[in-house]
């Protein structure tokens, strides 16, 4: 009599997808975690215009010239304490205050970092650096 069971000559004809599913789920978890960490600060949007619209963002513009002298919104600042007081006052008025540092290309790195440090001491954490587009 012939045996009716599987013979030893047959190879494995099914694909085991368990390792593939495991790897896919691990990658999915990794992408989900890193997506939360990599949220952009701002998205460039082309917003529609309206006659009744108003300014939604208040900025403090701090300038640093080649000699390291500071200005805030076009007015000269005498010392670091004046910058801290002005930044703290504006931040108290507008909690969502954004600050732009406009530093001369010949200003020293130390002067720019010093201004950034003074702003952080005042509590300002939303800081951007102004640049001109390259030709």
C-alpha positions as a LaTeX table, in Angstrom:
\begin{tabular}{lrrr}
\hline
Residue & $x$ (\AA) & $y$ (\AA) & $z$ (\AA) \\
\hline
Unk1 & 0.00 & 0.00 & 0.00 \\
Unk2 & 1.05 & 3.46 & $-0.79$ \\
Unk3 & 1.31 & 6.01 & 1.97 \\
Unk4 & $-1.14$ & 8.86 & 1.77 \\
Unk5 & 0.78 & 11.46 & 3.86 \\
Unk6 & 3.18 & 14.16 & 2.74 \\
Unk7 & 6.35 & 12.85 & 1.30 \\
Unk8 & 9.79 & 13.95 & 2.35 \\
Unk9 & 10.60 & 15.21 & $-1.15$ \\
Unk10 & 8.29 & 18.23 & $-0.99$ \\
Unk11 & 9.95 & 21.54 & $-0.13$ \\
Unk12 & 8.49 & 24.39 & 1.87 \\
Unk13 & 6.01 & 26.02 & $-0.47$ \\
Unk14 & 4.56 & 28.62 & 1.88 \\
Unk15 & 6.17 & 31.97 & 2.64 \\
Unk16 & 6.50 & 32.77 & 6.31 \\
Unk17 & 5.40 & 36.41 & 6.64 \\
Unk18 & 5.75 & 36.69 & 10.41 \\
Unk19 & 9.25 & 38.27 & 10.34 \\
Unk20 & 8.08 & 40.74 & 7.68 \\
Unk21 & 5.10 & 41.79 & 9.80 \\
Unk22 & 7.31 & 42.15 & 12.88 \\
Unk23 & 9.79 & 44.39 & 11.07 \\
Unk24 & 6.98 & 46.47 & 9.56 \\
Unk25 & 5.40 & 47.08 & 12.95 \\
Unk26 & 8.73 & 48.05 & 14.51 \\
Unk27 & 9.37 & 50.54 & 11.68 \\
Unk28 & 5.87 & 51.93 & 12.09 \\
Unk29 & 6.46 & 52.58 & 15.78 \\
Unk30 & 9.81 & 54.24 & 15.04 \\
Unk31 & 8.25 & 56.53 & 12.41 \\
Unk32 & 5.40 & 57.45 & 14.75 \\
Unk33 & 7.78 & 58.43 & 17.55 \\
Unk34 & 10.15 & 60.41 & 15.33 \\
Unk35 & 7.28 & 62.20 & 13.57 \\
Unk36 & 6.30 & 63.77 & 16.89 \\
Unk37 & 9.87 & 64.96 & 17.46 \\
Unk38 & 10.31 & 66.50 & 14.02 \\
Unk39 & 7.43 & 68.96 & 13.98 \\
Unk40 & 8.31 & 72.03 & 11.90 \\
Unk41 & 8.37 & 75.42 & 13.56 \\
Unk42 & 6.34 & 77.07 & 10.86 \\
Unk43 & 4.87 & 76.15 & 7.53 \\
Unk44 & 5.05 & 78.62 & 4.66 \\
Unk45 & 1.45 & 79.27 & 3.67 \\
Unk46 & $-0.16$ & 81.48 & 1.08 \\
Unk47 & $-3.01$ & 82.84 & 3.19 \\
Unk48 & $-6.05$ & 84.56 & 1.69 \\
Unk49 & $-6.50$ & 88.30 & 2.21 \\
Unk50 & $-9.48$ & 89.89 & 3.97 \\
Unk51 & $-10.51$ & 93.51 & 4.47 \\
Unk52 & $-11.22$ & 92.92 & 8.16 \\
Unk53 & $-8.01$ & 90.98 & 8.88 \\
Unk54 & $-5.48$ & 92.30 & 11.36 \\
Unk55 & $-1.93$ & 91.58 & 12.39 \\
Unk56 & $-1.73$ & 88.21 & 14.09 \\
Unk57 & 1.93 & 88.19 & 14.97 \\
Unk58 & 3.95 & 90.67 & 16.99 \\
Unk59 & 7.69 & 90.82 & 16.45 \\
Unk60 & 10.58 & 92.43 & 18.21 \\
Unk61 & 13.41 & 93.19 & 15.78 \\
Unk62 & 16.85 & 93.41 & 17.37 \\
Unk63 & 19.71 & 94.67 & 15.23 \\
Unk64 & 23.44 & 94.17 & 15.77 \\
Unk65 & 25.86 & 96.26 & 13.71 \\
Unk66 & 29.50 & 95.58 & 12.86 \\
Unk67 & 30.71 & 97.25 & 16.07 \\
Unk68 & 28.31 & 95.25 & 18.25 \\
Unk69 & 25.88 & 98.12 & 18.97 \\
Unk70 & 22.29 & 97.00 & 19.47 \\
Unk71 & 19.00 & 98.43 & 18.28 \\
Unk72 & 15.47 & 97.29 & 19.04 \\
Unk73 & 12.74 & 98.17 & 16.56 \\
Unk74 & 15.04 & 100.85 & 15.11 \\
Unk75 & 15.87 & 102.57 & 18.40 \\
Unk76 & 19.39 & 102.42 & 19.86 \\
Unk77 & 19.86 & 100.50 & 23.09 \\
Unk78 & 22.37 & 101.78 & 25.61 \\
Unk79 & 23.22 & 98.51 & 27.35 \\
Unk80 & 22.26 & 94.89 & 27.91 \\
Unk81 & 19.87 & 95.74 & 30.73 \\
Unk82 & 17.82 & 97.92 & 28.38 \\
Unk83 & 17.46 & 94.99 & 25.97 \\
Unk84 & 16.39 & 92.65 & 28.77 \\
Unk85 & 13.85 & 95.15 & 30.15 \\
Unk86 & 12.40 & 95.87 & 26.70 \\
Unk87 & 12.18 & 92.17 & 25.80 \\
Unk88 & 10.61 & 91.23 & 29.15 \\
Unk89 & 8.06 & 94.07 & 28.86 \\
Unk90 & 7.11 & 93.13 & 25.29 \\
Unk91 & 6.88 & 89.46 & 26.29 \\
Unk92 & 4.55 & 90.36 & 29.16 \\
Unk93 & 2.34 & 92.26 & 26.69 \\
Unk94 & 2.39 & 89.54 & 24.04 \\
Unk95 & 3.12 & 86.01 & 25.31 \\
Unk96 & 3.52 & 84.74 & 21.71 \\
Unk97 & 6.27 & 87.30 & 20.99 \\
Unk98 & 8.63 & 86.39 & 18.20 \\
Unk99 & 12.04 & 88.02 & 17.97 \\
Unk100 & 14.15 & 88.49 & 14.86 \\
Unk101 & 17.87 & 89.20 & 15.17 \\
Unk102 & 19.22 & 91.22 & 12.25 \\
Unk103 & 22.99 & 90.99 & 12.55 \\
Unk104 & 25.45 & 92.58 & 10.17 \\
Unk105 & 27.51 & 90.08 & 8.22 \\
Unk106 & 30.62 & 91.68 & 9.74 \\
Unk107 & 29.29 & 91.52 & 13.31 \\
Unk108 & 31.25 & 89.19 & 15.55 \\
Unk109 & 29.81 & 85.83 & 16.43 \\
Unk110 & 30.27 & 86.65 & 20.10 \\
Unk111 & 28.11 & 89.79 & 19.83 \\
Unk112 & 25.26 & 87.87 & 18.19 \\
Unk113 & 25.41 & 85.07 & 20.75 \\
Unk114 & 25.49 & 87.68 & 23.52 \\
Unk115 & 22.26 & 89.26 & 22.19 \\
Unk116 & 20.68 & 85.81 & 21.93 \\
Unk117 & 21.72 & 85.07 & 25.51 \\
Unk118 & 20.25 & 88.35 & 26.79 \\
Unk119 & 16.95 & 87.59 & 25.04 \\
Unk120 & 16.81 & 84.13 & 26.60 \\
Unk121 & 17.51 & 85.60 & 30.04 \\
Unk122 & 14.51 & 87.91 & 29.48 \\
Unk123 & 12.37 & 84.83 & 28.72 \\
Unk124 & 12.19 & 85.10 & 24.92 \\
Unk125 & 12.54 & 81.69 & 23.30 \\
Unk126 & 11.09 & 82.25 & 19.82 \\
Unk127 & 14.06 & 83.73 & 18.01 \\
Unk128 & 14.85 & 83.82 & 14.31 \\
Unk129 & 17.78 & 85.26 & 12.36 \\
Unk130 & 17.16 & 87.57 & 9.42 \\
Unk131 & 19.08 & 86.89 & 6.22 \\
Unk132 & 19.03 & 88.19 & 2.69 \\
Unk133 & 18.58 & 85.70 & $-0.13$ \\
Unk134 & 21.72 & 84.89 & $-2.09$ \\
Unk135 & 21.72 & 86.02 & $-5.70$ \\
\hline
\end{tabular}
